[in-house]
Amino acid sequence: MSGEKKYSVVVVGLGKRGMHHAEAFANNGRFEIVGLCDIDNARLEAAAKKFGNPKTGTDAREVLKGLKPDVFCFCTLPQLRLDLIRAGAEAGAGLIAFEKPIAMSTNEALEIMKLVRGAKVKTVVSHQHRYGEHYKKVKEIIASGAIGRVHTVYGTASGWMMHMLTHLIDYTRWFNDNTEAEWVVGQASGKEKFSDNHPSPDYIAGLIQFANGVRGIVESGDGAPDVPEVDYWWRKCRIGAQGTEGFAEVLTGGGWRAITKDSGGVISGPGCMDYAHDMPPYIQEIADWLDDPKKVHPCNGESAYKGFEIMMAICRSVVQRGKIKLPLGPGEPELEALEKALS
């Protein structure tokens, strides 16, 4: 709408995900891209032409210099989180939007959270699948009470931990009204994926005890249950809730289905992971939060931290062979400890 404030945005990392963000910002009407950064010059030039020739560069700090953007968005490998968040905060960004997982260890995540809280910077993390109509339908069924009292929430994915597990935890937490977790136990196997750019065990599973008595069950990687209803491997995710009178679940690449106390059998509907559908509302709610501090983004960093903490607690449980209570304090970096424990 005319008269509404336009927010300035710097986008760092112009691969597939970075371009999804940049396009959604550019198409929204409430944002203006004032800076772009990528280490690949050809990619940078192509993006600059597309987005009105803003300031460009291959070094994020140089691009940020003098811009003080309202939004600093970066889509890079997880090893770079802390440095870029520090750069965004030091540049005076009001909101930093970045990818999951939020960090590579609890120690790093604690440092990130201390930094953004101290600088009073809002943070938003890309758990954007929740904007899928099939995800929203399952949440609506659960919240309506149609499956009775929820006793179990669950999530499985064939993709490995550092790609997929915080997605599963985020949506199971959402289906359980973001209730705090009290403790976890976990198990893992296989070391091949530690050489990936999202280093992970080949398989990991965790049980989560929530404060309201609900039990969470998550599995990720090679050995997690197949989702035969879905063809595309990366979309083989099943996330849902079981209640005293039915169940409701979403398949990332295959719609939703449920049995409720009044459904008289299985009910179902379509839906598939779709960035063109999911990114616009994700970006719009960034504008809404900047407009009004009370309209906290559903994918806010405080919530993402809770999910990341659960994932790291599962890793610690594998290493320590027992129940891990939350919240977590600093400790041995989880991925290194886990790789050692699995050798």
C-alpha positions as CSV (number, residue, x, y, z in Angstrom):
1,M,0.0,0.0,0.0
2,S,1.2,3.5,-0.7
3,G,2.5,5.4,2.3
4,E,3.8,2.3,4.0
5,K,7.5,2.3,4.9
6,K,9.9,0.6,2.5
7,Y,12.6,-1.5,4.2
8,S,16.1,-1.8,2.8
9,V,17.6,-5.3,2.3
10,V,21.1,-6.6,1.8
11,V,21.2,-10.2,0.5
12,V,24.4,-12.3,0.8
13,G,24.8,-15.6,-1.0
14,L,23.0,-15.8,-4.4
15,G,22.7,-19.5,-4.9
16,K,19.3,-21.2,-5.2
17,R,18.1,-20.3,-1.7
18,G,19.6,-16.8,-1.8
19,M,17.7,-16.1,-5.0
20,H,14.5,-17.4,-3.6
21,H,14.9,-14.8,-0.8
22,A,16.0,-12.0,-3.1
23,E,13.1,-12.6,-5.5
24,A,10.5,-12.7,-2.7
25,F,11.8,-9.5,-1.2
26,A,11.9,-7.8,-4.6
27,N,8.3,-8.9,-5.4
28,N,6.8,-7.9,-2.1
29,G,6.6,-4.1,-2.6
30,R,7.6,-3.3,1.0
31,F,11.3,-4.0,0.4
32,E,14.1,-2.5,-1.6
33,I,17.3,-4.5,-2.3
34,V,20.2,-2.1,-1.6
35,G,23.1,-4.5,-1.5
36,L,24.0,-7.9,-3.0
37,C,27.0,-10.1,-2.2
38,D,28.4,-13.4,-3.6
39,I,31.8,-14.9,-4.1
40,D,30.9,-15.7,-7.7
41,N,31.1,-12.6,-9.9
42,A,29.0,-13.9,-12.7
43,R,26.2,-14.8,-10.3
44,L,26.5,-11.4,-8.7
45,E,26.3,-9.5,-12.0
46,A,23.3,-11.5,-13.1
47,A,21.5,-10.8,-9.8
48,A,22.4,-7.1,-9.8
49,K,20.8,-6.7,-13.3
50,K,17.7,-8.4,-12.1
51,F,17.3,-6.4,-8.9
52,G,17.9,-2.8,-10.1
53,N,21.8,-2.6,-9.8
54,P,22.2,-2.1,-6.1
55,K,25.6,-2.0,-4.4
56,T,27.5,-5.3,-5.0
57,G,30.7,-7.0,-3.8
58,T,32.3,-10.3,-2.9
59,D,32.9,-9.3,0.7
60,A,29.8,-9.0,3.0
61,R,31.4,-6.4,5.3
62,E,32.4,-4.2,2.4
63,V,28.9,-4.3,0.9
64,L,27.3,-3.5,4.3
65,K,29.6,-0.5,4.9
66,G,27.5,2.6,5.1
67,L,24.2,0.9,4.2
68,K,22.7,0.1,7.7
69,P,20.0,-2.1,6.2
70,D,16.7,-2.8,7.8
71,V,17.1,-6.4,6.8
72,F,20.3,-8.4,6.4
73,C,19.6,-11.7,4.8
74,F,22.2,-14.4,4.1
75,C,22.0,-17.8,2.6
76,T,25.4,-19.5,3.0
77,L,26.8,-22.7,4.3
78,P,26.3,-23.3,8.1
79,Q,29.9,-22.9,8.9
80,L,29.6,-19.1,8.3
81,R,26.7,-18.2,10.6
82,L,28.4,-16.4,13.5
83,D,30.7,-14.1,11.5
84,L,27.9,-13.0,9.2
85,I,25.5,-12.4,12.1
86,R,28.2,-10.3,13.8
87,A,28.7,-8.4,10.5
88,G,24.9,-7.7,10.2
89,A,24.6,-6.6,13.9
90,E,27.6,-4.3,13.6
91,A,26.2,-2.8,10.5
92,G,23.1,-1.8,12.4
93,A,20.6,-4.2,10.7
94,G,17.2,-4.3,12.4
95,L,16.5,-7.9,11.4
96,I,18.7,-10.7,10.3
97,A,17.2,-13.5,8.3
98,F,19.2,-16.7,7.7
99,E,19.1,-20.4,7.0
100,K,18.8,-23.3,9.4
101,P,20.5,-24.9,11.3
102,I,21.3,-21.7,13.2
103,A,24.8,-22.9,14.2
104,M,27.3,-25.7,14.2
105,S,27.3,-26.3,18.0
106,T,25.5,-25.2,21.2
107,N,28.5,-23.0,22.1
108,E,28.2,-21.1,18.8
109,A,24.4,-20.9,19.1
110,L,24.7,-19.5,22.6
111,E,27.2,-16.9,21.3
112,I,24.8,-16.0,18.5
113,M,21.9,-15.6,20.8
114,K,23.8,-13.5,23.2
115,L,25.0,-11.2,20.4
116,V,21.6,-10.7,18.8
117,R,19.8,-10.2,22.1
118,G,22.5,-7.7,23.2
119,A,22.2,-5.8,20.0
120,K,18.3,-6.0,20.1
121,V,18.3,-7.4,16.6
122,K,15.3,-9.4,15.4
123,T,16.1,-12.8,13.8
124,V,14.2,-15.0,11.4
125,V,15.2,-18.5,10.4
126,S,14.1,-20.4,7.2
127,H,11.7,-23.0,8.5
128,Q,9.3,-21.8,5.8
129,H,7.6,-25.1,5.0
130,R,5.0,-24.2,7.6
131,Y,3.5,-21.9,5.1
132,G,2.4,-24.8,2.9
133,E,-1.3,-25.2,2.7
134,H,-1.0,-28.9,3.7
135,Y,1.1,-28.0,6.8
136,K,-1.4,-25.3,7.8
137,K,-4.3,-27.7,7.4
138,V,-2.7,-30.3,9.7
139,K,-2.0,-27.5,12.3
140,E,-5.6,-26.4,12.0
141,I,-7.0,-29.9,12.5
142,I,-4.8,-30.5,15.6
143,A,-5.6,-27.1,17.1
144,S,-9.3,-27.6,16.6
145,G,-9.3,-30.5,19.0
146,A,-10.6,-32.9,16.3
147,I,-8.1,-35.6,17.1
148,G,-8.7,-35.3,20.9
149,R,-5.9,-34.7,23.4
150,V,-2.5,-34.9,21.6
151,H,-0.1,-37.4,23.2
152,T,2.5,-37.9,20.5
153,V,4.1,-35.7,17.8
154,Y,6.5,-37.1,15.2
155,G,8.7,-36.3,12.3
156,T,10.8,-38.4,9.9
157,A,13.0,-37.4,6.9
158,S,15.3,-39.3,4.6
159,G,17.6,-36.3,4.4
160,W,20.4,-36.1,7.0
161,M,20.5,-34.2,10.3
162,M,22.0,-30.8,9.6
163,H,19.7,-30.4,6.5
164,M,16.5,-31.7,7.9
165,L,16.3,-32.3,11.6
166,T,15.6,-28.8,12.8
167,H,12.7,-28.6,10.2
168,L,11.2,-31.7,11.8
169,I,11.6,-30.4,15.3
170,D,10.3,-27.0,14.4
171,Y,7.0,-28.4,13.0
172,T,6.5,-30.9,15.7
173,R,7.0,-28.1,18.3
174,W,4.5,-26.1,16.3
175,F,1.9,-28.9,16.3
176,N,2.5,-29.1,20.1
177,D,1.9,-25.3,20.7
178,N,5.7,-24.6,21.1
179,T,5.7,-26.3,24.5
180,E,9.1,-26.4,26.2
181,A,11.1,-29.7,26.0
182,E,12.3,-31.1,29.3
183,W,14.6,-33.9,28.2
184,V,15.7,-36.1,25.3
185,V,17.4,-39.4,24.6
186,G,19.0,-40.2,21.3
187,Q,20.8,-42.8,19.2
188,A,22.8,-42.4,16.0
189,S,24.9,-44.5,13.5
190,G,27.2,-44.0,10.5
191,K,29.9,-41.5,9.8
192,E,29.9,-41.1,6.0
193,K,27.8,-37.8,6.1
194,F,30.3,-36.1,8.4
195,S,32.2,-35.2,5.2
196,D,29.2,-33.4,3.8
197,N,28.9,-29.6,3.9
198,H,26.1,-30.1,6.4
199,P,28.1,-32.6,8.5
200,S,25.9,-35.2,10.2
201,P,25.7,-38.8,11.3
202,D,24.2,-41.0,8.6
203,Y,21.2,-41.7,10.9
204,I,19.9,-40.1,14.1
205,A,16.8,-40.7,16.2
206,G,15.5,-38.9,19.3
207,L,12.8,-39.1,21.9
208,I,11.7,-35.7,23.3
209,Q,9.7,-35.3,26.5
210,F,7.7,-32.1,26.4
211,A,6.5,-30.3,29.6
212,N,2.8,-30.9,28.8
213,G,3.4,-34.7,28.8
214,V,3.5,-35.0,25.0
215,R,6.2,-37.3,23.6
216,G,8.1,-36.3,20.4
217,I,9.7,-38.9,18.1
218,V,12.1,-37.7,15.4
219,E,14.3,-39.6,12.9
220,S,16.5,-38.3,10.1
221,G,18.8,-39.9,7.6
222,D,19.6,-43.3,6.1
223,G,17.4,-45.7,8.0
224,A,14.6,-43.3,8.8
225,P,11.2,-44.7,7.6
226,D,10.5,-44.4,4.0
227,V,7.6,-42.2,2.9
228,P,6.4,-44.3,-0.1
229,E,3.6,-41.9,-0.9
230,V,6.3,-39.3,-2.0
231,D,8.6,-39.8,-5.1
232,Y,11.1,-37.0,-4.7
233,W,13.7,-38.0,-2.2
234,W,14.3,-34.7,-0.4
235,R,10.5,-34.3,0.1
236,K,10.2,-37.7,1.9
237,C,9.2,-36.1,5.2
238,R,6.3,-37.2,7.4
239,I,5.3,-34.9,10.3
240,G,2.2,-35.3,12.4
241,A,0.4,-35.7,15.7
242,Q,-1.5,-38.6,17.3
243,G,-4.3,-37.9,19.7
244,T,-6.8,-39.8,21.8
245,E,-9.4,-39.7,18.9
246,G,-7.3,-39.7,15.7
247,F,-4.3,-38.4,13.9
248,A,-3.2,-35.8,11.4
249,E,0.0,-35.7,9.4
250,V,1.6,-33.8,6.5
251,L,3.9,-35.3,3.9
252,T,6.3,-32.6,2.6
253,G,5.9,-33.8,-1.0
254,G,2.5,-35.5,-0.7
255,G,-0.3,-33.5,0.9
256,W,-2.0,-34.2,4.2
257,R,-4.3,-36.8,5.7
258,A,-6.1,-37.4,9.0
259,I,-8.7,-39.4,10.9
260,T,-10.7,-37.3,13.3
261,K,-13.4,-38.1,15.8
262,D,-16.0,-37.0,13.2
263,S,-14.4,-37.8,9.9
264,G,-15.9,-41.3,9.5
265,G,-12.6,-42.6,7.9
266,V,-9.5,-41.1,6.3
267,I,-9.7,-37.6,5.0
268,S,-6.9,-36.1,2.9
269,G,-5.9,-33.2,0.6
270,P,-3.2,-32.0,-1.7
271,G,0.0,-30.0,-1.1
272,C,3.7,-30.0,-1.9
273,M,6.8,-28.1,-0.9
274,D,6.7,-25.0,-3.2
275,Y,9.1,-22.1,-2.6
276,A,7.0,-19.9,-5.0
277,H,4.0,-20.4,-2.6
278,D,5.9,-20.5,0.8
279,M,8.4,-17.6,0.5
280,P,6.0,-14.7,-0.1
281,P,4.1,-15.0,3.3
282,Y,7.4,-15.7,5.0
283,I,8.8,-12.4,3.6
284,Q,5.5,-10.6,4.3
285,E,5.6,-11.5,8.0
286,I,9.1,-10.0,8.1
287,A,7.6,-6.7,7.1
288,D,4.7,-7.2,9.6
289,W,7.2,-7.7,12.4
290,L,9.3,-4.6,11.4
291,D,6.0,-2.6,11.3
292,D,4.8,-3.9,14.7
293,P,7.1,-5.4,17.4
294,K,4.1,-7.4,18.7
295,K,3.7,-9.3,15.4
296,V,6.6,-11.7,16.1
297,H,7.5,-13.8,13.1
298,P,6.5,-17.4,13.4
299,C,10.0,-18.4,12.3
300,N,11.7,-16.2,14.9
301,G,15.2,-17.0,16.0
302,E,14.2,-17.6,19.7
303,S,12.0,-20.4,18.5
304,A,14.6,-21.7,16.1
305,Y,17.1,-21.8,19.0
306,K,14.7,-24.0,21.0
307,G,14.6,-26.5,18.1
308,F,18.4,-26.4,17.6
309,E,18.9,-27.0,21.3
310,I,16.8,-30.1,21.1
311,M,18.8,-31.4,18.1
312,M,22.1,-30.8,20.0
313,A,20.7,-32.4,23.1
314,I,19.9,-35.5,21.0
315,C,23.6,-35.5,19.8
316,R,24.8,-35.2,23.4
317,S,22.6,-38.1,24.5
318,V,24.3,-40.3,21.9
319,V,27.7,-39.4,23.2
320,Q,26.8,-39.6,26.9
321,R,24.5,-42.6,26.5
322,G,21.7,-41.2,28.6
323,K,19.0,-38.7,29.2
324,I,19.9,-35.1,28.6
325,K,18.0,-32.4,30.4
326,L,17.2,-29.0,28.9
327,P,18.1,-26.2,28.7
328,L,21.7,-26.9,27.6
329,G,24.7,-25.1,28.7
330,P,28.1,-24.9,26.9
331,G,30.0,-28.1,26.3
332,E,32.1,-30.1,23.9
333,P,31.1,-29.2,20.3
334,E,28.5,-31.8,19.5
335,L,29.4,-32.8,16.0
336,E,33.0,-33.5,16.8
337,A,32.1,-35.4,19.9
338,L,29.5,-37.4,18.0
339,E,31.9,-38.3,15.2
340,K,34.4,-39.5,17.8
341,A,31.8,-41.5,19.6
342,L,30.7,-43.3,16.4
343,S,34.2,-44.3,15.4
